[in-house]
């Protein structure tokens, strides 16, 4: 399945969170409840169910109706896009699970239920979309996507069980590339489309908080070290043979080493600001970065 559908759902979720926080000027409203607050919990459940229903109906009407239906079938797309799309699934499942658990924490739900009903939000929601893919001739049910969704969910829940905090966060960054103009139908015409569709410009990061692992280190508590994965030279999922502008040999995996900021570690007494920083923490902060690939080692003053 094209990963951009998942991206659309995720960024709509981010927009909803930001809109909610920006409209509320009452700091106490955003403060997590110490005990179970049933009105908050009910509001969370109803809101999530409503948003999920609207999103699925919207996808069905605006996306799947444009393509022929089929019997349920499985598609092996594990070799496509140098697995960038799979990293996208891991990222989305992780972040949706993180938001799901945090929202339940705000309503005072205990830790166990936060992980069961919130931490699994990404896996459940994305698996539902995967089933819809299975009934579309254009795509198909992908076990690789399911595995990637499970990895993202597992990364969040396992850290909460082991450390009761997210010492290693999954983050995202994007830059425009020359490849989108070579195949705008697949990779996007406008910037907003390219953010979701151009896998050449997407980088996924594992960002580890140094202080969480080395308590005695005299370093800022918000300082992270990050390793990233990206790729370029891709006009199509598997090969570029039908396009003379680029050769398959130009498809390159890229590995990155950089610093980052854990925005959730920045001290503030404002629950509004804390909530906004928590949402923005999905993005990698630009820093000097070293890139490694099969052709070269390169230094970027500010990579994003």
CORRARA-V914620 format. One record per residue. RES is the residue in one letter. NEAR is the number of other ideal C-beta (glycine too) atoms within 10 Angstrom. D_FIRST is the distance of its C-alpha to the first C-alpha in Angstrom with 2 decimals. Layout:
<<RES;NEAR;D_FIRST> <RES;NEAR;D_FIRST>>
This chain:
<<X;23;0.00> <X;18;3.78> <X;24;6.06> <X;18;8.68> <X;19;8.38> <X;25;9.41> <X;19;11.95> <X;16;13.36> <X;21;14.05> <X;23;15.58> <X;15;17.76> <X;14;18.91> <X;23;20.04> <X;16;21.87> <X;11;23.51> <X;13;24.71> <X;17;26.28> <X;14;27.98> <X;10;29.29> <X;13;30.71> <X;18;32.39> <X;11;33.79> <X;7;35.38> <X;14;37.13> <X;8;40.35> <X;9;41.56> <X;13;41.19> <X;7;42.06> <X;12;39.25> <X;18;36.70> <X;12;38.64> <X;16;37.07> <X;15;39.22> <X;7;41.30> <X;8;41.26> <X;12;39.09> <X;16;39.02> <X;11;38.12> <X;9;37.75> <X;18;35.28> <X;19;33.34> <X;11;33.28> <X;13;32.18> <X;19;29.26> <X;14;28.15> <X;10;28.59> <X;13;26.87> <X;19;23.76> <X;10;23.61> <X;10;24.19> <X;15;21.59> <X;16;18.91> <X;10;20.07> <X;11;20.22> <X;18;16.75> <X;16;15.25> <X;10;17.65> <X;13;16.88> <X;17;13.14> <X;11;14.22> <X;10;16.94> <X;10;15.72> <X;17;12.07> <X;19;11.54> <X;11;15.14> <X;9;14.62> <X;11;12.81> <X;9;14.49> <X;10;14.20> <X;13;14.46> <X;7;15.69> <X;11;13.61> <X;13;12.11> <X;10;10.56> <X;18;8.49> <X;10;9.77> <X;20;7.85> <X;14;10.48> <X;11;12.42> <X;21;10.24> <X;21;11.58> <X;22;14.33> <X;19;12.32> <X;22;12.56> <X;24;9.02> <X;22;10.22> <X;26;13.38> <X;24;11.77> <X;27;10.62> <X;24;14.21> <X;25;15.74> <X;26;14.32> <X;33;15.20> <X;27;18.54> <X;24;19.45> <X;28;18.74> <X;28;20.78> <X;27;23.46> <X;23;23.81> <X;25;23.89> <X;25;26.66> <X;18;28.55> <X;23;28.74> <X;26;30.11> <X;16;32.52> <X;20;33.71> <X;20;34.62> <X;16;36.56> <X;24;34.48> <X;12;35.46> <X;13;33.49> <X;8;32.43> <X;15;30.89> <X;22;29.24> <X;21;27.29> <X;14;26.66> <X;18;25.60> <X;25;24.63> <X;26;23.30> <X;21;20.78> <X;24;19.56> <X;30;16.35> <X;23;15.48> <X;16;16.44> <X;25;14.74> <X;25;11.27> <X;16;11.72> <X;13;12.68> <X;19;9.54> <X;20;7.72> <X;11;10.51> <X;17;10.01> <X;21;6.63> <X;17;9.06> <X;15;11.40> <X;21;9.65> <X;11;10.63> <X;15;8.20> <X;21;5.20> <X;19;6.52> <X;19;7.63> <X;23;7.32> <X;13;10.79> <X;18;10.24> <X;28;8.25> <X;17;11.15> <X;13;13.63> <X;24;12.72> <X;29;13.07> <X;18;16.32> <X;17;17.59> <X;25;17.39> <X;25;19.16> <X;16;21.56> <X;20;22.50> <X;29;23.65> <X;21;25.45> <X;13;27.10> <X;18;28.66> <X;17;30.02> <X;11;31.54> <X;9;32.92> <X;12;34.12> <X;9;33.66> <X;11;32.08> <X;20;29.09> <X;17;30.73> <X;19;27.50> <X;25;25.05> <X;23;21.54> <X;22;21.60> <X;20;19.84> <X;22;21.37> <X;18;20.59> <X;16;22.68> <X;14;22.46> <X;18;22.38> <X;11;23.76> <X;23;20.57> <X;21;19.14> <X;13;22.18> <X;15;21.56> <X;18;18.24> <X;15;18.05> <X;7;15.71> <X;16;12.83> <X;22;14.39> <X;20;16.24> <X;12;19.79> <X;9;21.28> <X;11;21.41> <X;10;19.51> <X;14;16.53> <X;23;16.85> <X;18;16.91> <X;21;13.31> <X;22;12.04> <X;25;14.55> <X;26;13.66> <X;27;17.21> <X;23;18.80> <X;27;17.09> <X;25;19.12> <X;20;18.74> <X;25;22.11> <X;17;23.94> <X;23;26.98> <X;16;29.95> <X;23;32.99> <X;18;36.10> <X;18;38.58> <X;17;36.70> <X;12;37.20> <X;10;40.58> <X;8;42.57> <X;6;45.69> <X;11;44.16> <X;6;45.76> <X;11;42.62> <X;13;41.08> <X;14;39.17> <X;18;36.27> <X;15;35.87> <X;27;32.77> <X;15;31.87> <X;23;28.25> <X;14;26.31> <X;23;23.17> <X;17;20.45> <X;25;19.02> <X;21;18.63> <X;21;19.55> <X;18;20.15> <X;26;16.58> <X;21;16.14> <X;17;13.29> <X;15;10.78> <X;13;13.49> <X;14;16.67> <X;21;18.68> <X;11;21.21> <X;7;21.08> <X;12;22.03> <X;7;25.57> <X;12;25.35> <X;19;23.85> <X;12;24.06> <X;13;21.73> <X;8;24.48> <X;14;23.82> <X;19;20.54> <X;16;21.91> <X;15;21.02> <X;19;22.98> <X;15;24.63> <X;22;26.60> <X;13;29.56> <X;25;30.72> <X;16;32.38> <X;27;30.95> <X;20;32.28> <X;24;31.52> <X;20;32.13> <X;16;32.60> <X;16;35.69> <X;14;37.48> <X;7;40.42> <X;10;40.89> <X;7;42.70> <X;11;40.58> <X;18;37.89> <X;16;36.44> <X;15;36.11> <X;19;34.88> <X;20;32.07> <X;18;31.07> <X;18;31.23> <X;16;29.08> <X;18;26.29> <X;13;26.77> <X;22;26.66> <X;20;22.88> <X;16;23.71> <X;27;25.46> <X;21;28.93> <X;17;29.84> <X;17;32.37> <X;12;33.82> <X;22;31.34> <X;13;31.65> <X;18;28.89> <X;13;28.76> <X;15;27.06> <X;7;28.22> <X;9;30.23> <X;8;31.96> <X;9;32.69> <X;13;32.64> <X;9;33.90> <X;15;32.46> <X;8;34.90> <X;10;32.25> <X;20;28.62> <X;15;25.83>>
